[in-house]
Amino acid sequence: MEAIVTAINNIIWSPALVVLCLGAGLFYSILTRFAQVRHFKEMWRLLFRGNESPEGISSFQALAVSLSGRVGVGNIAGVAAAIGFGGPGAVFWMWVVAFLGASTAYAESTLGQLYKVEEDGQYRGGPAYYFERCLGQRWLAVMFALAAIIACGVFLPGVQANAVGNAVVQVFGDGNMVSTNFGEVGTNKLVALALILMVLAFIIFGGIKRIAHFTQIVVPFMALGYIIMALIIVFINFEQIPGVVALIIGDAFTAQAGFGAAIGWGVRRGIYSNEAGQGTGPHAAAAAEVEHPAQQGLVQAFSVYVDTLFVCSATAFMIIITQQYNVQGALEAGQFVVQNVAADTEIASAAFTQMALLSVFGDFGPAFVGIALFFFAFTTILAYYYIAETNTAYLNRYFKARIPLVAVKIVIMMMVSYGMVNSAGYIWTIGDIGVGLMAWINIVGILVIFFMSKPAILCLKDYEEQQKSGGPIHFDPIKLGIKNATFWEERRAKEVAAAEQQSNGETKH
C-alpha cells in the first residue's frame, strides 16, 4: 500500500507541478504589479473591519477560517520535514513560495468572492463556482469539487488527526495499551479521540458561523503564543541570526541534500502549509461580507504571509539555531549529509521542533509543541470540513442523487478516527496527494481564466481607482464587463434602486 501511495504521489508532485506553482505566483505578481507589497498597509486596514452579516462572516473571521486551514501541522511538522529532507535551503524556497503565492492567493480568493452565491442563508463559493460561472466549464468545476471532497474529506483530515494523536501521547503518554484492528492503541489517545469527536460534531453541525467564531479566537492566540516562544529562542541566540540566514540562502542554491531536493521540499511543504494556489482559501474568502471582491483577495494574500513568513519561519529558526536536525541524503534513507541528533529521529514529524524547544525550555518545550499541534490540527480539520461541505453543496445543485451534508460530517469524523489511531508512515504522503490534486486543477484553471477575461485584475484596478477617487467603495461587474457575477449584479441593482428612491424622496420634500 505504501509503495502504491508513494508512486501516485511522485506522479502528481513531479517537477512540472513545482514549476507551475512558482510560475503562477510570478505570473500574477507581475500582473498585479506586486500587489502583495504595494497594498500591505491596505491589507492591515481591511483585516480589522467588522462587516459580519446574517449571510456572511467578517473579513477577519474569513481570514481566521482560512488560517485555520493554513496554520496547521505543516507549520510545525512540515517545516521540520522540509529541513530534514531538503536541508536548510528548503526554508528559502518556502519563503519564495509565500512571497509569490500571496499574489496567487489574491487572484483565487478574489475569484471566490466575485462568483459566490447565496444559498441556504449563507454565502458559498470556491473554484468549482468560478470555473463554472467564469469559464462555463461545468466538467472542470465538477472535477475540482470531487477532488476537494476526496482530499479535504478523506485524505487530509487523517494527517491532522494523526498529529493530534501524537500530540496527546507527547503530553500525557500512552496510558494503558488496548488491542484494536489498527494494532495497540493507548487509552489516553482513545479518550482524546472521544472528546475530539464530541467537540468536532458540536462545531461542524453549527455551520460556518460556529466555525468562524471558534477559529477567530483559537487561531490568533495559538499562533501568537508559538511565535513568542520562537522569538525568545531567537533573542537569546541573537548573534547566530546572520549565520542562520546565510546558511538558509546559501544552502538554497548549493543544497546539502541536493539543489532539487531543496526546491522540491521547500515548494511542496510551502504549498501544503500556506495553501496558495491550492484552491482551499477561496472557500472561506467567498463567505466574507465585503464591499468589493478585491478587498477579500488582499486579506487572503496577507494570510499567506502570516502562515509562512511568520509561523513557518519561527519553526525553521528554532530548529536551525539550536541545530536540532538531521539532513537525509538524497539517495538512501539512513545516510545523512548532516547529522546533529540521533539517527532514528523521525524526520516526517514534529520531533526536530520539539527537540529545539526542549533544548531551551526543558520539558515544557515538547509539551507546548504538543498543545500547539493539538489546536493547530483541530482547527485545520474544521477548515477541511467546511471545504468538503461547500463542494458537496455545489454538486447537489446539479445532481438528482443529492449527497446529504450529514454524510460529509460522518465521513470526516470517521477519517479523524482513522488518522488518530493509525501510525502508518505514508499518511503524510496521502495528504500530499490531496494537496497536489487540487493544486493542479486550480492553478491551471485560474491561469486559463486570466487569458479569457482577466476578472481578478479588473477587480484590482477598479478598487485602486475608487481608492484614489476617495470612494465610496462599490462594485459593478457589468460596468467592468464581468459576466455571470450574479450576486454582485443583484447587489448593485439594489444599491442603485435604493439611491434613486432616496433621491426621489428628497426631491418631493
Order of alpha helices (4+ residues) and beta strands (2+ residues): alpha-alpha-alpha-alpha-alpha-alpha-alpha-beta-beta-alpha-alpha-alpha-beta-beta-alpha-alpha-alpha-alpha-alpha-alpha-alpha-beta-beta-alpha-alpha-alpha-alpha-alpha-alpha-alpha
